[in-house]
Amino acid sequence: MTSENIPEKDWYEILGASPSHSMQELRQSYQRLARLYHPDKQHADAPVEELEECVQRFIEVDQAWKILGNEETKREYDLQRREVTMSQKWPVDAQVSLEDMHWIAADQCYTYDCRCGGEYVLSKEEAEENVFLLCCNTCSLSIEIVNTS
């Protein structure tokens, strides 16, 4: 597993688990899902699409277990997930359209209230330059401005 091969799939989500689960909990999730989706456990009269979906899900569950069921590959995967999370430019708390922001004519800017009590401020110039991320003026939260036009 190299950093170039970071899977697009969330193996924890596929197992219905989280990184905080113990190896025993991961094993139990795997076993439950493997029994549920195993091709031999499907009804013979089930529609072909349903059977194909179960086989695909079984393959994903098996792949997830191959990575998360081994301490070394699980550790590598967890490190890669952390690296991806840390390399993201900025954590975005919410997406807000410009139309949802309040125009303050006197200050020639848009504002949006933050849940901390502070606010996000977008100047007229920034709006014209298509600035897409704003930080709260009080806390570390940020929002992404989405273009609805």
C-alpha positions in Angstrom: 0.0 0.0 0.0 1.7 3.2 -1.1 0.4 6.7 -0.8 -0.3 6.7 -4.5 -2.7 3.7 -4.0 -4.9 5.3 -1.3 -8.2 3.6 -1.9 -11.1 5.7 -2.8 -13.3 3.5 -0.7 -13.7 3.8 3.1 -13.1 0.3 4.3 -14.4 1.1 7.7 -17.7 2.2 6.2 -17.9 -0.9 4.1 -17.6 -3.0 7.3 -20.1 -0.7 9.2 -17.3 0.1 11.6 -15.0 2.9 12.7 -11.3 3.3 13.3 -11.9 3.1 17.1 -13.4 -0.4 16.9 -11.3 -3.2 18.3 -10.0 -6.0 16.1 -12.7 -8.3 17.6 -15.4 -5.8 16.7 -14.0 -5.5 13.1 -14.0 -9.3 12.9 -17.6 -9.6 14.1 -18.7 -6.9 11.5 -16.9 -8.8 8.8 -18.3 -12.2 9.7 -21.9 -10.8 9.9 -21.6 -9.1 6.5 -19.8 -12.0 4.9 -22.6 -14.3 6.0 -25.2 -11.9 4.8 -23.8 -11.3 1.3 -22.1 -14.6 0.6 -23.2 -15.9 -2.8 -24.0 -19.4 -1.3 -26.4 -17.7 1.2 -28.6 -16.1 -1.5 -31.9 -17.4 -2.6 -31.7 -19.2 -6.0 -34.9 -17.5 -7.2 -33.6 -13.9 -6.4 -33.4 -11.5 -9.4 -30.0 -11.5 -11.2 -29.4 -7.8 -10.3 -29.8 -8.6 -6.7 -27.5 -11.5 -6.8 -24.8 -9.4 -8.6 -25.2 -6.7 -6.1 -24.7 -9.2 -3.2 -21.6 -10.7 -4.9 -20.1 -7.2 -5.4 -20.9 -6.3 -1.8 -19.3 -9.6 -0.6 -16.2 -8.8 -2.6 -16.0 -5.3 -1.0 -16.5 -6.7 2.5 -13.7 -9.3 1.8 -11.3 -6.6 0.5 -12.1 -4.4 3.6 -11.3 -7.3 5.9 -8.0 -8.1 4.1 -6.9 -4.6 4.9 -8.4 -4.0 8.3 -8.0 -7.6 9.6 -4.2 -7.4 9.5 -2.6 -5.2 12.0 0.2 -4.0 9.6 -2.0 -3.2 6.7 -4.6 -1.6 9.0 -1.9 0.6 10.5 -0.8 1.7 7.0 -4.3 2.4 5.9 -5.0 4.4 9.1 -1.8 6.5 8.5 -2.8 7.1 4.9 -6.3 8.2 5.9 -4.8 10.5 8.5 -2.4 11.9 5.9 -5.2 12.6 3.4 -7.2 14.3 6.2 -4.3 16.4 7.2 -3.4 17.4 3.7 -6.8 18.8 2.9 -6.6 22.5 2.5 -9.1 23.5 5.2 -11.9 21.7 7.0 -15.2 23.0 5.7 -18.0 23.2 8.3 -20.8 24.0 5.8 -21.6 25.0 2.3 -23.4 28.3 1.9 -24.7 30.0 -1.2 -24.1 33.7 -1.6 -27.8 34.3 -1.7 -28.0 32.9 1.9 -25.6 35.6 3.1 -26.7 39.0 4.4 -25.6 42.0 2.4 -24.5 45.0 4.5 -24.6 48.0 2.2 -22.8 50.3 4.6 -19.8 48.0 4.8 -20.1 46.7 1.2 -19.8 43.1 2.4 -21.7 39.9 2.9 -22.0 38.3 6.4 -23.1 34.9 7.6 -23.5 34.0 11.3 -21.3 31.2 12.7 -22.6 28.7 15.2 -20.0 30.0 17.7 -21.5 33.5 17.7 -18.9 35.0 15.4 -19.5 35.6 11.7 -18.1 35.0 8.3 -17.4 38.2 6.3 -17.0 38.3 2.5 -16.1 41.7 1.0 -17.6 42.8 -2.3 -14.2 42.4 -4.0 -13.8 38.9 -2.7 -17.2 38.0 -4.0 -16.3 39.4 -7.4 -13.0 37.4 -7.3 -15.0 34.2 -6.5 -13.4 33.5 -3.1 -14.8 30.1 -2.1 -13.6 29.6 1.5 -14.2 31.8 4.5 -13.0 31.5 8.0 -15.0 32.6 11.0 -13.7 35.8 12.6 -14.0 34.2 16.1 -13.3 30.5 15.8 -11.5 28.0 13.5 -14.6 27.0 11.5 -14.8 27.7 7.8 -17.5 27.6 5.2 -17.4 27.1 1.5 -19.3 29.6 -0.7 -21.1 27.8 -3.5 -22.1 29.4 -6.7 -25.8 28.7 -7.4 -26.0 30.6 -10.7 
